[in-house]
C-alpha cells in the first residue's frame, strides 16, 4: 500500500497495530493513509493531540490513538502511519503500523468516533463563526473600545533592525513585510556592491539591496541565519533591504524623536539618517531611515527600471487582499499575531519587579515609559521547557479593550503579509473548550516557491493567535491562581 493510498468506501476491514496489539475498523471510515510528517504543536490542547499539519491546504489535527485508547504509545518508526478519517472536518489518528485490508482472528474492533468524542467533541460541532481582522488605525495600533480618543500626535511606529552592531529603524508603514533570507539568490552581472541579487517572492522577482553598503558600513561580517529582508517599495516597485537581523517593533513618542541636521548625514554611503529616537532615557539611540532617502536618484531609477523589466510591479489594491502578522517563536514553533494587535515589541528587561502571590507564569511588571505593564512568560503558560535565550528574548506588548500586558517569547522573526485566501479557520482543540488560536496561515516562503513535488504543494503553516483570547485567558488564569491561593490559606 502506498504512503497516500486512497481507500475505497466499502465493507472491507482495515487492520492495524497499536501498542503491541492488533485492532480493526471499517475501511469506509478512513479516507486515506499517510506517512507521518512534522506537526505544529497546539498549546493548551488535550494530551492526546499531537498537533496539526497541512494536508493539501486543509488543517489536519493529528491525535494519538494510543492515548485515546489508554494504551502506551509506541515510538515513531518507519512503519508508523496516520489514518485520515473520512468526515467533513478531517482528523488524523496516529497508529504504530497498518497491516492491511484484511480481518484477522483476534483483531479487536475499535470505535474511533466514541474515543474522539471523549476528548474532541468540538470536531463534530458546527465550526465557529470566522473572526473579523483586528481593526487598526493609521499607525498600525489596535483600536481600543469606543471610549478611546486618538492622540493628536500619534507615536512613531518603527521596524527596528541592526547593522554592524548598531540599531536602525524604518517607519512601519513603509515596510510591507520582513522575511528571512532565502537559500537561493541569483546574482546580477555588472551590478554595484549594494545590489546583492534577486530572489523569488510569491511568483515575482525581488531585488535585494545591502543596507550595510548603503550606509557605508563594512559589507561583510553578518550572519546569514539571522539576516532579514525588509520588503519595501521604491516608487511603484518592490525592493528587499537586507539587514543583519530584526530587533523589535517600536512605538516612540514624538517628543523622543530628534531631527538630524543635514550636515551630519553626509558620508560615503548613499542612505541618509532622517532622525534619531532616544529610548530608555537616552541610553539607547536608534537611527531612523526613510525609503525616500535610502538611495540617490540614479540608484532609485535603476531599481525601478530593473523591477519593471522583471514584472515586479505591485497592484495598488494588493494590501486589501492581505493581512499582516508578527511571527514569533516559542519552543521551536512559530506563531502569528495580527500586527494591529501589537503595540510594540521590546527587549525583555534584565530586571522585573516581582508581584507577591502572583503565579509562576507572571514574571513581574515592567516600566514602559511610565506605565506599569504585567509581563507574562508564554513558555510556562504553553507548558514548554525553559530556554537558554536569556536577554535575547522579546516582549510583545498587546492592548485590547483597555487591558495591556506583555508576553515574553523566544524571538520575533518576521513580519509577513499573508493573502486572505491563505487564512483558514483553526479547529477548536483546547482541553477546556476555549482556544487562543482562531486561524491557521498556510503560505509559501521565498525559498519554497517554484519547487517541485510535495514541497510545492505543502505550504508552511503557522497558528494565528487571537490577541483578545490570549489576554482573556491570562486574566482568567491569574484569577484562578489567586482563588486557589486564597482557598489554601483559609
C-alpha positions as CSV (number, residue, x, y, z in Angstrom):
1,X,0.0,0.0,0.0
2,X,1.5,3.4,-1.0
3,X,2.0,6.2,1.5
4,X,-1.1,8.1,0.4
5,X,-3.2,5.2,-0.8
6,X,-6.9,6.1,-1.3
7,X,-9.2,3.5,0.3
8,X,-12.5,2.5,-1.3
9,X,-15.6,3.2,0.8
10,X,-16.8,-0.4,1.0
11,X,-17.2,-3.1,3.7
12,X,-13.6,-4.1,4.0
13,X,-11.9,-4.1,7.3
14,X,-8.7,-2.2,8.0
15,X,-6.3,-3.9,10.4
16,X,-3.6,-2.0,12.3
17,X,-1.3,-2.3,15.3
18,X,-1.3,-0.2,18.4
19,X,0.9,-0.7,21.5
20,X,1.7,-4.2,20.6
21,X,-2.0,-5.2,20.0
22,X,-4.0,-5.5,16.8
23,X,-7.2,-3.6,16.1
24,X,-9.6,-3.2,13.2
25,X,-12.2,-0.8,11.9
26,X,-14.3,-0.4,8.8
27,X,-12.2,0.9,6.0
28,X,-15.1,3.2,4.9
29,X,-14.2,5.4,7.9
30,X,-10.7,6.1,6.5
31,X,-10.2,8.5,3.6
32,X,-6.5,7.8,3.2
33,X,-3.3,6.7,4.9
34,X,-0.3,9.0,5.0
35,X,3.2,8.7,6.4
36,X,3.9,10.8,9.5
37,X,5.3,14.3,8.9
38,X,6.3,17.2,11.3
39,X,3.3,18.7,13.1
40,X,2.7,22.1,14.7
41,X,2.1,21.7,18.4
42,X,-1.1,23.3,19.8
43,X,-0.6,24.6,23.4
44,X,-3.4,24.1,25.9
45,X,-4.7,21.2,23.9
46,X,-5.6,17.7,25.1
47,X,-2.6,15.5,25.9
48,X,-3.7,13.1,23.1
49,X,-3.4,15.8,20.4
50,X,0.0,15.5,18.8
51,X,-0.5,18.7,16.7
52,X,-1.8,19.9,13.4
53,X,-0.4,19.7,9.9
54,X,-1.2,20.9,6.4
55,X,-2.9,18.3,4.2
56,X,-3.2,19.8,0.8
57,X,-4.4,23.1,2.0
58,X,-6.6,21.8,4.9
59,X,-5.8,21.9,8.6
60,X,-5.5,18.3,9.8
61,X,-5.5,17.7,13.6
62,X,-3.4,14.6,14.4
63,X,-4.2,12.7,17.6
64,X,-2.5,9.7,19.2
65,X,-4.9,6.8,19.1
66,X,-2.8,5.1,21.8
67,X,-3.5,7.9,24.2
68,X,-7.2,7.9,23.3
69,X,-7.4,4.1,23.9
70,X,-5.4,4.3,27.1
71,X,-2.6,2.3,25.6
72,X,1.1,3.0,26.0
73,X,2.2,4.9,22.8
74,X,4.9,3.2,20.8
75,X,7.9,5.1,19.4
76,X,7.7,6.6,15.9
77,X,9.1,4.2,13.3
78,X,9.3,3.8,9.6
79,X,6.1,1.8,9.8
80,X,4.1,4.4,11.7
81,X,1.1,5.8,9.8
82,X,-1.6,8.4,10.1
83,X,-5.2,7.3,9.3
84,X,-7.1,10.3,7.9
85,X,-10.7,9.8,8.9
86,X,-13.4,10.5,6.3
87,X,-15.6,13.3,7.7
88,X,-16.5,16.9,6.9
89,X,-13.7,18.2,9.2
90,X,-10.8,15.8,8.6
91,X,-8.9,14.4,11.6
92,X,-5.8,12.1,11.6
93,X,-5.1,9.3,14.1
94,X,-1.6,8.1,14.6
95,X,-1.1,4.3,14.7
96,X,2.1,2.1,15.0
97,X,1.6,0.4,11.7
98,X,-1.0,-0.8,9.2
99,X,-1.4,-4.5,8.5
100,X,-3.8,-4.2,5.5
101,X,-7.3,-4.6,4.3
102,X,-7.8,-8.0,6.0
103,X,-9.6,-9.3,9.0
104,X,-7.6,-11.4,11.4
105,X,-8.9,-13.5,14.1
106,X,-8.2,-11.8,17.4
107,X,-8.3,-8.3,16.0
108,X,-10.2,-6.1,18.5
109,X,-12.8,-3.8,16.8
110,X,-12.3,-0.2,17.9
111,X,-14.9,2.6,17.9
112,X,-12.8,5.6,16.9
113,X,-15.8,8.0,16.9
114,X,-16.5,7.2,20.6
115,X,-12.9,7.7,21.5
116,X,-12.7,11.0,19.7
117,X,-15.9,12.2,21.2
118,X,-14.4,11.9,24.7
119,X,-11.6,14.4,24.1
120,X,-12.6,16.2,20.9
121,X,-16.4,16.7,20.8
122,X,-15.7,20.1,19.1
123,X,-14.6,18.3,16.0
124,X,-18.2,17.2,15.4
125,X,-19.8,20.5,16.3
126,X,-20.5,23.3,13.8
127,X,-17.5,25.5,13.2
128,X,-17.5,28.8,15.0
129,X,-18.0,31.9,13.0
130,X,-14.8,33.3,11.4
131,X,-13.3,36.3,13.2
132,X,-13.0,39.7,11.6
133,X,-9.5,41.1,11.2
134,X,-8.3,43.2,14.1
135,X,-9.0,46.9,13.2
136,X,-6.1,49.2,13.3
137,X,-5.5,52.9,13.0
138,X,-3.1,54.5,10.5
139,X,-0.2,53.7,12.8
140,X,-1.0,50.0,12.9
141,X,-2.0,50.1,16.6
142,X,-5.1,48.0,17.6
143,X,-8.1,50.3,18.2
144,X,-9.4,50.3,21.7
145,X,-13.0,50.5,22.8
146,X,-15.5,53.2,21.8
147,X,-14.1,55.5,24.5
148,X,-10.6,55.7,23.0
149,X,-9.7,59.1,21.7
150,X,-6.9,59.4,19.1
151,X,-3.8,61.3,20.1
152,X,-3.2,64.5,18.2
153,X,0.4,63.4,17.7
154,X,0.5,59.6,17.5
155,X,3.6,57.6,18.4
156,X,6.0,56.9,15.6
157,X,5.8,53.2,14.7
158,X,9.1,51.6,13.6
159,X,10.5,48.3,12.5
160,X,13.8,48.0,14.3
161,X,16.8,46.2,12.9
162,X,20.6,46.0,13.4
163,X,23.5,46.7,11.2
164,X,27.1,46.1,12.3
165,X,26.1,46.3,15.9
166,X,24.1,49.5,15.6
167,X,20.3,49.9,15.8
168,X,18.3,51.4,13.0
169,X,14.6,51.8,12.2
170,X,12.2,52.2,9.3
171,X,8.7,53.6,9.6
172,X,6.3,50.6,9.9
173,X,4.0,51.9,7.1
174,X,7.0,51.9,4.7
175,X,7.7,48.2,5.3
176,X,5.4,45.7,3.6
177,X,6.8,42.7,5.4
178,X,10.0,41.3,7.0
179,X,11.1,37.8,5.8
180,X,14.1,35.5,6.3
181,X,16.9,35.5,3.8
182,X,16.3,32.7,1.2
183,X,18.8,30.0,0.4
184,X,18.8,30.8,-3.3
185,X,19.8,34.3,-4.5
186,X,20.6,35.0,-8.2
187,X,23.5,37.4,-8.6
188,X,23.3,40.1,-11.2
189,X,26.3,40.6,-13.5
190,X,27.9,44.0,-13.6
191,X,25.9,45.2,-10.5
192,X,27.3,47.6,-8.0
193,X,28.3,46.4,-4.5
194,X,25.0,47.4,-2.9
195,X,23.0,45.1,-5.2
196,X,23.1,41.5,-3.7
197,X,21.0,39.9,-6.4
198,X,17.4,38.9,-6.8
199,X,15.1,36.2,-5.2
200,X,11.6,34.9,-5.8
201,X,8.8,36.3,-3.8
202,X,5.3,34.8,-4.5
203,X,5.9,34.5,-8.2
204,X,7.8,37.7,-8.7
205,X,11.5,38.7,-8.6
206,X,12.6,40.8,-5.6
207,X,15.8,42.8,-6.0
208,X,18.0,42.6,-2.8
209,X,19.9,45.6,-1.6
210,X,22.6,45.7,1.2
211,X,21.7,48.3,3.8
212,X,25.3,47.9,5.1
213,X,26.7,49.2,1.8
214,X,24.0,52.0,1.5
215,X,25.1,53.3,5.0
216,X,28.8,53.0,4.3
217,X,29.3,50.1,6.8
218,X,31.5,47.1,6.3
219,X,29.9,44.8,3.7
220,X,30.8,41.5,5.5
221,X,30.5,40.1,9.0
222,X,26.8,39.4,9.1
223,X,25.2,36.1,9.9
224,X,23.1,34.7,7.1
225,X,20.9,32.7,9.5
226,X,19.8,35.8,11.4
227,X,19.7,38.2,8.4
228,X,16.3,39.6,7.4
229,X,14.8,41.2,4.3
230,X,12.7,44.4,4.8
231,X,10.4,44.4,1.8
232,X,9.6,48.0,0.9
233,X,8.6,50.0,-2.2
234,X,10.8,52.2,-4.2
235,X,8.4,54.2,-6.4
236,X,5.9,51.5,-7.5
237,X,8.4,48.6,-7.4
238,X,9.3,46.2,-4.6
239,X,12.8,46.2,-3.2
240,X,14.3,44.0,-0.4
241,X,16.6,45.7,2.0
242,X,18.9,43.2,3.7
243,X,19.7,43.9,7.4
244,X,21.8,41.8,9.9
245,X,18.7,41.0,12.0
246,X,15.3,42.3,13.0
247,X,15.3,43.6,16.6
248,X,11.9,45.0,17.5
249,X,8.8,46.8,16.7
250,X,9.0,50.2,18.4
251,X,6.4,52.9,19.3
252,X,8.2,56.1,20.0
253,X,6.6,59.3,21.4
254,X,7.2,62.3,19.1
255,X,9.0,64.1,22.0
256,X,11.7,61.4,21.9
257,X,12.5,61.9,18.2
258,X,15.1,64.4,17.2
259,X,15.7,65.5,13.6
260,X,19.3,65.2,12.4
261,X,21.0,68.3,10.9
262,X,21.7,67.7,7.2
263,X,25.4,68.3,7.7
264,X,25.7,65.2,9.9
265,X,24.2,62.9,7.3
266,X,27.0,63.2,4.8
267,X,29.1,60.2,4.4
268,X,30.4,57.7,1.8
269,X,27.1,55.7,1.9
270,X,24.0,56.7,-0.1
271,X,21.4,56.4,2.7
272,X,20.8,59.4,4.9
273,X,19.6,59.3,8.5
274,X,16.2,61.1,8.8
275,X,16.0,61.3,12.6
276,X,17.3,59.7,15.8
277,X,15.0,58.5,18.6
278,X,16.0,58.2,22.2
279,X,15.0,55.1,24.2
280,X,15.5,54.2,27.9
281,X,16.1,57.8,29.0
282,X,18.6,58.3,26.2
283,X,20.8,55.3,27.0
284,X,19.7,53.7,23.7
285,X,19.7,55.5,20.4
286,X,18.0,54.3,17.2
287,X,18.8,56.0,13.8
288,X,15.6,56.3,11.7
289,X,15.9,55.9,8.0
290,X,13.3,56.6,5.3
291,X,12.8,54.9,1.9
292,X,12.8,58.4,0.3
293,X,16.3,58.9,1.5
294,X,17.7,55.4,1.1
295,X,19.1,55.8,-2.5
296,X,20.4,58.6,-4.6
297,X,18.2,59.4,-7.6
298,X,20.3,57.4,-10.1
299,X,20.2,54.2,-8.0
300,X,16.5,54.6,-7.4
301,X,15.9,54.9,-11.1
302,X,18.0,51.7,-11.8
303,X,16.0,49.7,-9.2
304,X,12.7,50.8,-10.6
305,X,13.8,50.1,-14.2
306,X,15.1,46.6,-13.3
307,X,11.9,45.8,-11.4
308,X,9.7,46.9,-14.3
309,X,11.7,44.7,-16.7
310,X,11.2,41.7,-14.3
311,X,7.4,42.4,-13.9
312,X,7.7,43.1,-10.1
313,X,5.2,45.9,-10.2
314,X,2.7,45.6,-7.4
315,X,-1.1,46.1,-7.9
316,X,-2.3,49.1,-6.0
317,X,-5.1,47.1,-4.3
318,X,-2.8,44.3,-3.1
319,X,-2.9,45.3,0.6
320,X,-6.7,45.0,0.7
321,X,-6.3,41.2,-0.1
322,X,-3.7,40.5,2.6
323,X,-3.4,40.7,6.4
324,X,-0.1,41.5,8.2
325,X,1.1,39.3,11.1
326,X,4.0,39.4,13.5
327,X,5.6,36.0,13.6
328,X,7.2,34.9,16.9
329,X,8.8,31.7,18.1
330,X,8.2,29.6,21.2
331,X,9.9,26.3,21.8
332,X,10.8,25.7,18.2
333,X,7.3,26.5,16.9
334,X,6.2,29.7,15.1
335,X,3.0,31.5,15.8
336,X,1.5,34.7,14.5
337,X,-0.3,37.8,15.9
338,X,-2.1,40.4,13.8
339,X,0.2,43.4,13.7
340,X,-2.8,45.6,14.5
341,X,-3.0,43.9,17.9
342,X,0.7,44.5,18.7
343,X,1.6,47.9,20.3
344,X,5.3,47.2,20.1
345,X,8.0,44.5,20.5
346,X,10.7,45.3,23.0
347,X,13.6,43.5,24.6
348,X,12.9,41.8,27.9
349,X,14.3,43.9,30.7
350,X,17.1,42.4,32.6
351,X,15.2,43.0,35.9
352,X,11.5,42.8,36.5
353,X,9.6,43.8,39.7
354,X,8.1,40.7,41.2
355,X,4.5,40.7,42.3
356,X,3.9,38.8,45.7
357,X,1.5,36.0,45.3
358,X,1.4,36.1,41.5
359,X,1.5,32.8,39.6
360,X,4.8,31.4,38.2
361,X,3.9,32.4,34.7
362,X,3.7,36.1,35.6
363,X,7.4,37.1,35.7
364,X,6.6,40.5,37.2
365,X,5.9,44.0,35.9
366,X,8.0,46.4,33.8
367,X,8.0,50.1,33.4
368,X,7.2,51.0,29.8
369,X,7.6,54.8,29.5
370,X,6.0,55.4,32.9
371,X,3.3,52.8,32.6
372,X,3.3,49.6,34.6
373,X,2.9,46.5,32.3
374,X,2.5,43.0,33.7
375,X,4.9,40.6,32.0
376,X,3.7,37.0,31.3
377,X,6.0,34.1,30.3
378,X,4.3,32.3,27.4
379,X,6.7,29.4,27.7
380,X,5.3,28.4,31.1
381,X,1.7,29.0,30.0
382,X,2.2,26.9,27.0
383,X,3.9,24.1,29.1
384,X,7.3,24.4,27.4
385,X,10.7,23.7,28.9
386,X,12.8,26.7,29.9
387,X,15.1,28.0,27.3
388,X,18.6,29.5,27.2
389,X,17.6,32.7,25.3
390,X,18.1,35.0,28.3
391,X,18.5,38.6,27.2
392,X,17.7,37.6,23.6
393,X,14.0,37.1,24.4
394,X,11.4,39.7,23.4
395,X,8.2,41.1,24.9
396,X,5.1,41.5,22.8
397,X,3.1,44.5,24.2
398,X,-0.6,44.0,23.4
399,X,-3.6,46.2,24.3
400,X,-7.1,45.0,23.8
401,X,-10.2,46.8,25.3
402,X,-8.0,48.8,27.6
403,X,-6.2,45.8,29.0
404,X,-2.5,45.8,28.5
405,X,0.1,43.1,29.0
406,X,3.5,42.0,27.8
407,X,4.0,38.4,26.6
408,X,7.6,37.0,26.7
409,X,8.5,35.0,23.6
410,X,11.8,33.4,22.5
411,X,12.2,35.6,19.4
412,X,10.3,37.7,16.9
413,X,11.4,36.5,13.5
414,X,9.3,38.1,10.8
415,X,6.5,40.4,9.7
416,X,4.6,38.8,6.9
417,X,1.8,39.8,4.6
418,X,-0.5,36.8,4.0
419,X,-3.2,36.7,1.4
420,X,-6.6,36.2,2.9
421,X,-7.1,33.2,0.7
422,X,-4.3,31.5,2.7
423,X,-6.0,32.1,6.0
424,X,-8.1,29.2,7.3
425,X,-10.2,28.7,10.4
426,X,-8.5,26.7,13.2
427,X,-10.3,23.8,14.7
428,X,-11.3,24.1,18.4
429,X,-8.9,21.7,20.1
430,X,-8.2,23.3,23.5
431,X,-8.6,21.0,26.5
432,X,-11.0,23.4,28.3
433,X,-13.1,24.2,25.3
434,X,-11.5,27.6,24.7
435,X,-8.7,28.4,22.4
436,X,-6.3,31.3,21.8
437,X,-5.8,30.2,18.2
438,X,-8.6,31.3,15.8
439,X,-7.0,30.8,12.4
440,X,-4.2,29.0,10.6
441,X,-2.0,30.6,7.9
442,X,-0.6,28.5,5.1
443,X,1.8,30.3,2.9
444,X,5.0,29.9,0.8
445,X,8.2,31.4,2.0
446,X,10.6,32.9,-0.6
447,X,12.8,29.8,-0.7
448,X,9.9,27.4,-1.2
449,X,8.4,28.9,-4.3
450,X,8.9,27.1,-7.6
451,X,10.0,23.8,-6.2
452,X,8.6,20.6,-7.4
453,X,6.9,17.7,-5.6
454,X,5.4,17.7,-2.1
455,X,7.4,20.8,-1.0
456,X,5.5,22.9,-3.5
457,X,2.1,21.5,-2.6
458,X,2.5,21.6,1.2
459,X,2.9,25.2,2.3
460,X,4.3,26.5,5.6
461,X,1.8,26.6,8.4
462,X,1.6,28.7,11.5
463,X,-1.1,29.1,14.1
464,X,-2.5,32.6,14.4
465,X,-3.2,33.9,17.9
466,X,-6.4,35.7,18.9
467,X,-5.0,38.6,21.0
468,X,-8.2,39.1,22.9
469,X,-8.5,35.4,23.8
470,X,-4.8,35.4,24.9
471,X,-5.4,38.3,27.2
472,X,-8.7,36.9,28.5
473,X,-7.0,33.6,29.2
474,X,-4.1,35.3,31.0
475,X,-6.6,37.2,33.2
476,X,-8.7,34.0,33.8
477,X,-5.6,32.0,34.8
478,X,-4.4,34.8,37.1
479,X,-7.8,35.0,38.9
480,X,-7.9,31.1,39.2
481,X,-4.4,31.1,40.7
482,X,-5.3,33.8,43.3
483,X,-8.6,32.0,44.2
484,X,-6.6,28.7,44.7
485,X,-4.1,30.5,47.0
486,X,-7.0,32.1,49.0
487,X,-8.7,28.7,49.4
488,X,-5.5,27.1,50.6
489,X,-4.9,29.9,53.1
490,X,-8.4,29.6,54.6
